[in-house]
């Protein structure tokens, strides 16, 4: 195995910690714009609210951490395939759980750790199957990238519709899933732009310019949806969702569009589907068993009981 792959993995470990730290800080910044005491699931960040975040030092520091982590991630992608680098970001989940427990002084329950373990198991299992067949030998063409962009936009529009109508515990997860889908596609476009340049396309050529334009659009939409995720629930849920959905989308883009899965077998596809489902289930567990979600459910049940008595 190429030694640079180990360098890329090490860089992604550092990137995952920076991302988790930045996510916690940004979540604190977003929640500071809402009245204290209201349930997080009822929060909805407006455009003016989003712009006001740029005046909050804590949120800006989180943004700096995320950007530095993204820069390290970008360099790591130049050393190894998307299918190898991207899933290592799942380490941001335990980082965020530990950081949040220190900040908010809540106990990390056994159920919460189980949810983290299931999520990591799912993503790492998915990685084993995807990385084994990440060859990157297929010639890159532009139309499949446009098709991927259109399909993802449609899927995200549907998920956004359900996010607005979801149960309180699921809102943060669904909004974050929309943002993470855009982020995963953006990572794929980032790698695609590198490959186009390596294969002789000029930086000012329309292929690279269009690819970068789609990447920027994905990042812009992703930022908006991720902030909605922070507003709707704990940062750990957003981090867990992002580090699960983001690599799944990025890996699928790499395998299908970039040709990194030219040697995929039926068994490997089945393995990826199974472990991908396990990872998603872990995020659902994390959303339902988080102390904030449990507290909100108990308050809602108490309120319903009081209303019934009266």
Secondary structure, 3 states (H helix, E strand, C coil): CCHHHHHHHHHHHHHHHHHHHHHHHHHHHHHCCCCCCCCHHHCCCCHHHHHHHHHCHHHHHHHHHHHHHHHHHHHHHHHCCHHHHHHHHHHHHHHHHHHHHHHHCCCCCHHHHHHHHHHHHHHHHHHHHHHHCCCCCCCCCCHHHHHHHHHHHHHHHHHHHHHCCCCHHHHHHHHHHHHHHHHHHHHHHHHHHHHHHHCCCCCCCHHHHHHHHHHHHHHHHHHHHHHHHHHHCCHHHHHHHHHHHHHHHHHHHHHHCCCCCCCCCHHHHHHHHHHHHHHHHHHHHHHHHCHHHHHHHHHHHHHHHHHHHC
